[in-house]
């Protein structure tokens, strides 16, 4: 996912002013994935939302000294969201691998059973399957697949609850309204006037 461009940055301007513009774009980018991310089948949208949360988090962490405590809290919230979406993504990555490995082992066992029956066999008895060399392996992989599917579902439900709480709690508005640029104190005149 390509990051959105931040317009109207002023290289000669104050860090806090530019940081607020960047935060606003990164926050909108994060929120733009929420609609699609409500669908558990939208794996790519969830992954893109995780990347957007990471970008928001990093800009808030880097600019926190210039933007104040709200940036620190916003970074913590973005990190929690990023971590949760990362756990969901891990399930999304592992499940196809587990399924593919299971299918490969099953195919090997089918081929083994076919050869065990002999070249002139008229039929195959069910007992031949009890000797399949991979039978315990794919049973374990199927159990892992069940676990990953159930965990993903639980994590996704948690994501929905947490995202809805953030949105209904006004996370975006609280974050942007709370960013208070920390302005440096004006330097004392040179030559120092004493009391």
NORRARA-V672289 format. One record per helix or strand. SS is the DSSP state (alpha for helix, beta for strand). FROM is the first residue (numbers start at 0). TO is the last residue. Records with the same first field share a line. If there is no record, write none. Layout:
BEGIN
SS: FROM-TO + FROM-TO
END
This chain:
BEGIN
alpha: 14-31 + 33-36 + 42-66 + 68-116 + 125-130 + 134-167 + 170-177
END
